[in-house]
Amino acid sequence: MSYVFPPVTATVPVAGSDALFPVHRIYCVGRNYVDHAIEMGHTGREAPFFFMKPADAVLPVAEGKTGEMPYPSMTKDLHHEIELVVAIGKSGKDISVEDAASYIWGYAVGLDMTRRDLQGEAKKQGRPWDTGKGFDYSAPISSLYPVAQTKLITEGNIHLDVNGEQRQDSDIRKLIWNVAETISYLSKFYELQAGDLIFTGTPEGVAAVKTGDLLEGRISGLGSLKVQLV
């Protein structure tokens, strides 16, 4: 057997190691912080909902490095969304909340970059969000930190600066649906697999960025993620 062309697998570096984490799927949770839901025009604890990005949308950035993200085409309104990313380490379906932690391989700092104008137009027309959310390099991500090293993350500061000025600042404990609940609910719709990444939602403060801007995201215990728009 031979391949028509060599298979390509997106990977994320593992902190303090030369190991690479192969990416299977990228799931993202929408409106999962109260104040962000409010700024997007929603209130209340709605059932979690999800959208996906292609696995090769990741832009991996090793600790201490600055990634370069090309400003995407077809938009004039690119927004940042800082998020805790959860990496799944084994397969499972219909996972209970109580067992969810055992499926976590590790954590990272991520950015769900969004072509907001395209997303907004898709919403108006009742169309999918793919062009607004799932474009090339739309998922910058830091090195992954194994849960064996970090222990379970249920609280801690999540923060984003743009050009040294604060844009987003909150705490993981303010998630509407916490990580265990999110894993459990998502696993009712999909059989989760080793290599899946879950972007768990962004706090308030999302805003537009432009070419030349330097984004620096931090989550307590996970180091930082630096990305410059080029």
Buried (B, 14 or more C-beta within 10 A) or exposed (E): EEEEEEEEEBBBBBBEEEEBBEBBBBBBBBBBBBEBBEBEEEEEEEEBEBBBBBBBBBBBBEBEBEBEBEBBEEBEBBBBBBBBBBBBBEBBEEBEBEBBBEBBBBBBBBBBBBBBBBBBEBEEEEEEBBBBBBBEBBBBBBBBBBBEEBEEBEEBEBBBBBEEEEBBBBBBEBBBBBBBBBBBBBBEEEEBBBBBBBBBBBBBBBBBBEEEBBBBBBBBBBBBBBBBBE
